[in-house]
Amino acid sequence: MDSEVEDQISVREESFVCGGVETQVVKCGPWSNLFDEQGISKPKLLIFIIPGNPGFSPFYVPFIKALYSRMDSRFPIWAISHAGFYMSPKDKKTLTAPDDSSAQEIEDIYGLNGQIEHKIAFLRAHVPKDIKLILIGHSIGSYIALHIMKRAPELPVYKNLLVCHLEDIPG
């Protein structure tokens, strides 16, 4: 991967309330709100990364940039933190979606079942139903991705799953 190309790819970190807790999402590409992007054509596909432990989404920035570049910058790539693994700085705004049911508390959100429900709540609130999903899970994120496909069949998830090992992530 050409490091000059990667350096030119911008990523942004946003925080949302999801399941009653602050959640960090790292986003790559010009798409921030998939429901209402003005001047940008809506993508048909979202690549969604679910981390392993400790669930810190910025860890995946080099991987996100490399993947975005290899996908010819055609699709957004988002990585979500696990619930409880992020607290935004006091000067940073935490976002919510209009009529955001994902802000409602999830029972046992810090347990494995709660982490699965946390990701489902985020996807339901922030990704339109007509956008296809590719889930990439790293370690326990793979397990979470499998359960998202079982529990949320209304999400148009491609039925392929990429399991990343730590040594496969560039950087």
C-alpha positions in Angstrom: 0.0 0.0 0.0 1.3 3.4 -1.0 1.7 5.4 2.3 1.2 8.7 0.4 -2.3 7.6 -0.7 -3.1 6.4 2.8 -2.0 9.8 4.2 -4.4 11.6 1.9 -7.4 9.4 3.1 -9.2 11.2 5.9 -11.1 9.5 8.7 -13.2 11.1 11.3 -14.2 10.0 14.8 -17.8 10.6 15.9 -19.5 9.8 19.1 -23.1 8.7 19.5 -25.3 7.6 22.3 -26.2 4.0 21.6 -27.8 1.7 24.1 -27.6 4.4 26.7 -23.8 4.7 26.5 -21.4 6.8 24.5 -20.1 5.0 21.5 -17.3 6.0 19.1 -17.5 5.3 15.4 -14.6 5.9 13.1 -15.8 6.7 9.6 -13.9 6.8 6.3 -15.3 8.3 3.2 -17.4 11.4 2.5 -20.6 9.8 4.0 -21.4 10.7 7.5 -25.2 10.5 7.7 -26.4 7.8 5.3 -30.0 9.0 5.6 -29.4 12.6 4.5 -26.3 13.3 2.5 -26.6 16.4 0.5 -24.5 16.7 -2.7 -23.1 13.2 -2.3 -24.7 10.2 -3.9 -25.9 7.6 -1.4 -23.7 4.5 -1.3 -25.2 1.1 -2.0 -22.9 -0.7 0.4 -21.4 0.0 3.9 -18.4 -1.9 5.2 -18.9 -2.2 9.0 -16.0 -3.3 11.3 -16.7 -4.8 14.7 -13.5 -4.9 16.7 -12.1 -7.5 19.0 -11.2 -6.7 22.5 -10.6 -4.2 23.9 -13.0 -2.7 21.4 -11.2 0.5 20.6 -12.2 1.5 17.0 -9.2 3.9 16.3 -6.9 0.9 16.4 -8.4 -0.1 13.0 -7.6 3.2 11.2 -4.6 1.8 9.2 -6.7 -1.2 8.1 -9.7 1.1 7.2 -7.5 3.4 5.1 -5.9 0.5 3.3 -9.3 -1.2 2.6 -10.9 2.1 1.5 -8.0 2.7 -0.9 -8.3 -0.8 -2.3 -12.0 -0.4 -2.8 -11.3 2.7 -5.0 -12.9 5.0 -2.4 -16.4 3.7 -3.5 -17.9 2.7 -0.2 -17.9 4.0 3.3 -16.1 2.1 6.0 -17.1 2.4 9.6 -15.7 0.9 12.7 -17.6 0.9 16.0 -16.3 0.8 19.5 -17.7 -1.7 22.0 -20.1 -0.3 24.6 -18.2 1.0 27.6 -14.9 1.4 25.8 -15.2 5.0 25.0 -15.9 8.3 26.8 -15.8 11.5 24.7 -13.8 14.5 25.8 -15.9 17.2 27.4 -15.4 19.5 24.5 -16.6 17.0 21.9 -20.3 16.8 20.8 -22.1 13.4 21.2 -24.6 13.0 18.3 -28.0 11.3 18.2 -30.1 10.4 15.2 -33.6 11.9 15.0 -36.1 9.6 16.7 -33.1 7.5 17.8 -34.4 4.4 19.5 -30.7 3.2 19.8 -30.3 5.8 22.6 -32.5 3.6 24.8 -30.7 1.6 27.4 -29.9 -2.0 26.7 -30.0 -4.5 29.5 -26.5 -5.8 30.4 -24.9 -3.7 27.7 -21.4 -4.6 28.9 -22.0 -8.3 28.6 -21.7 -10.2 25.3 -25.4 -10.3 24.6 -25.6 -6.5 25.3 -22.7 -5.9 23.0 -24.5 -7.7 20.2 -27.7 -5.7 20.8 -25.6 -2.5 20.9 -24.3 -3.1 17.4 -27.8 -4.0 16.1 -29.3 -0.9 17.7 -26.6 1.3 16.0 -27.1 -0.3 12.6 -30.9 0.0 12.8 -30.7 3.7 13.8 -27.9 4.8 11.4 -28.0 2.6 8.3 -31.0 2.7 5.9 -32.5 -0.6 5.0 -31.7 -0.3 1.4 -27.9 -0.2 2.0 -26.2 -3.5 1.9 -23.8 -4.4 4.7 -20.5 -6.2 4.8 -19.6 -7.1 8.3 -15.9 -7.5 9.2 -15.3 -9.0 12.6 -12.0 -9.2 14.4 -11.8 -11.9 17.1 -14.9 -11.5 19.3 -16.2 -9.1 16.7 -16.6 -12.1 14.4 -18.9 -13.8 16.9 -20.9 -10.6 17.3 -21.2 -10.3 13.5 -22.6 -13.8 13.3 -25.2 -13.0 15.9 -26.2 -9.8 14.1 -27.0 -11.9 11.0 -29.1 -14.3 13.1 -30.9 -11.7 15.2 -31.5 -8.9 12.7 -32.5 -10.6 9.4 -34.0 -7.3 8.2 -30.5 -5.8 7.9 -29.3 -6.6 4.3 -26.1 -8.3 5.3 -24.0 -10.1 2.7 -23.7 -13.6 4.1 -19.9 -13.5 4.0 -17.7 -12.9 7.0 -14.1 -11.9 7.0 -12.2 -12.9 10.1 -9.1 -10.7 10.6 -6.2 -11.7 12.7 -4.1 -9.0 14.4 -1.1 -9.7 12.2 -3.3 -9.1 9.1 -4.0 -5.5 10.0 -1.5 -3.1 8.5 0.4 -0.7 10.7 
